[in-house]
Amino acid sequence: GEEEPNLGDLIEIFRIGYQHWALYVGNGYVIHLYAGAGSSSIMSVLTDRAVVKKDRLWDVAGGDRYRVNNKYDWRCSPLPVSKILMEAESLVGQKMMYSVTSENCEHFVTKLRYGHPMCDQVRAGCIAAAVIHIMGMCSLCCAATFRARLSPPLWMTGHQAGAWAQSLDPTCFQAAASHCL
């Protein structure tokens, strides 16, 4: 069974092809960024808006496996739990900008827990693979075009490519720029 979360814990929910993230706020409830029908549909890739919702963890997980995963605690100190919960509760019902690459559910909950957004699951190759997986019917031509837009031009030097990658999403691509390009 899943472990009992503590207030302010990050909850990682394992969907097919990606993870959904929520923040535990007590009594079985989480606050999360909801970006469309079930957050597992094609709408989560295509939409640019999401709403902050407070729902039962059991309902959000919907039968998918989940776990507590405060994976950035080694890198950043969490904010005081009272501050995390107050900020999270104040956002419930608000519409937010949404982007799979820069303003997704993981960015949302990490900003609440640590004071700034972080995301390890977004990588250029992973985004292309996720879009292909989620859209299913996407042709190889579309995938190649999408991948090309996420790849630095061939003429860029390592330093330029790193700067290019960071410009896509500074919080998610910093590690990729230094280790992968």
Secondary structure by P-SEA (a helix, b strand, c coil): cccccccbbbbbbbcccbbbbbbbccccbbbbbbccccccccccccccbbbbbbccccccccccccccccccccccccccaaaaaaaaaaaccbbbbbbcccccaaaaaaaaaccbbbbccccaaaaaaaaaaaaccccaaaaaaaaaaacccccccaaaaaaaaaaaccccccccccccc
